[in-house]
Amino acid sequence: MSTPALALPPTMRVFERGWLSSNNILFSGDHGSALVDSGYLSHAAQTVALVEHALDGRPLDLLLNTHLHSDHCGGNAALQARYPDCITAIPAAEAAAVAAWDEAALSYRATGQQCARFGFTRTIAAGDTLTLGELEWQALAAPGHDNAALVLYCARHAILISADALWEHGFGVIFPELDGDSGFAEAAATLALIDSLDVRVVIPGHGAPFTDIQAALARASSRLAYLRADPRRNADNAVRVMLKFLLLERRQLSMAEVTAMFEHNPLMAGARRRFLGGDAAAAAEHTAAALVRAGAARRDGVLLIDCV
């Protein structure tokens, strides 16, 4: 759905999506149109329809990704097919992986998520400036959730497109820590960077835009400290999030399928071995039970069924 404006410039429009897809931000103006992030593959047709309706016959000139997790770029291929002259810009750190279509490096194989192959025209790096919707935006490095991620900041209107670096109630999973890389320190630095900016509106990767920035930063910092104090907490949270994502996509999974994920899915199996302990069946039961307790899923015999 299109989110009501929160003191946003008239050249900006936010499409707030469900949690399977990231939000999309559409810009229009005399110097062309642009879309930031494109949602998940299974929602690609809806993404194209939203963009077509909003542009009302005008072309999409630029497609830009804050990072390349599947829920932020899964609509890229469909948009490129619909708008073949559209420029696609991706974070510079991901260029080699996209050019080779290395699904392991791009996390799609590790998470078991889908993403149709897409190409790119140019790259964006921290410090670059872009004109979107007649406004100047600066790309800033936002490691932590994804160490190649960028956020976009418009100083004139004090707006931050924060992707998964900051939500109103948290942030995205700190994935690098699952692979033994550093992520907690980077996430803390990203939150400090956001705190240093004059921000009055945040457009997150998921959830509605919000204006109480300090409260969101306080919640995020507290959450990060909790996870950092015991990395098993981050791993436990990560496998719950990944399983819920797959439930959102597939609607239901057998417990045998969930057990297989903890045996063969690189991130889920790795998190189990490094942090959670136990065999795959025990990890599957533990994670499924956690989702049921949270009201995010229900059990029907051997089936784990999504609850929206």
Beta strands, then each sheet from edge to edge (+ up, - down):
strand 1: 12-15
strand 2: 24-27
strand 3: 34-36
strand 4: 62-64
strand 5: 87-91
strand 6: 122-124
strand 7: 129-132
strand 8: 135-141
strand 9: 150-154
strand 10: 159-163
strand 11: 201-204
strand 12: 252-254
strand 13: 297-300
strand 14: 303-306
sheet 1: 1+ 2- 3+ 4+ 5+ 6+
sheet 2: 7+ 8- 9+ 10- 11-
sheet 3: 12+ 14- 13+
end
